[in-house]
């Protein structure tokens, strides 16, 4: 599989399942209605899809230059934390606007989603690598 195709399959499958995870998470944490949560999740997924492609391109370029190959638990954890950190900077203001809440409240909702998505990202990436194999940069 080409690196570009792998990244696209990863991003689309991650965000499709992630939209369901985020919708349920938002409904549990906030007063948002199901449709409001779903639309916000789709907006977030669209942003995350673009961010995922950009971030993984940069991450894999860095990874290819590392003397130690493979994806250790530490490397996977750093990957997940950096990815989610970038999304926070983008998504909190959008969430505050969409839900009609302040930035602090939106940051609280985002914190809940972050905890959920750190575990989800780690598990999804591990499973994806098991199904599709490691990218060339990690071999």
Secondary structure, DSSP 8 states (H G I E B T S, - for coil): --HHHHHHHHHHHHHHHHHHHHHHHHHHHSS--HHHHHHHHHHHHHHHHHHHHHHHHHHHHHHHT-SS-S--HHHHHHHHHHHHHHHHHHHHHHHHHHHT--HHHHHHHHHHHHHHHHHHHHHHHHHHHHHH---GGG-
